Amino acid sequence: MSRSRWKFNYLGQDFLSQLPMNTEAAIVVQDRATIITLDMVGTLIRVYNGIKFFNVLVENDKVGYRLGEFAPSKKKAARKKKVKIKMKKK
């Protein structure tokens, strides 16, 4: 399925200010809607999910995706264990 034409490619203003990318230093981004482009390939980007930063190493197969897709923002549900109650014998 192809991407809708009315959706545009978005690069955040804070990200554009950091664009002369050094391959040694990680770029810190809080805007999860930023789209990964070809000139970002090979860089390390730290994406904020609201709680902590996730390191994302940009590769060729990640081009076209948004940065927020690689920084999960929700916890996985943990199932509660059933507690068995032992009946005392009289």
Buried (B, 14 or more C-beta within 10 A) or exposed (E): EEEEEEEEEEBBEEBEEBEEBEEEEBBEBBBBEBBBEEEBBEBBBBBBBEEEBBEBEBEEEBBEEBBBEBBEEEEEEEEEEEEEEEEEEE
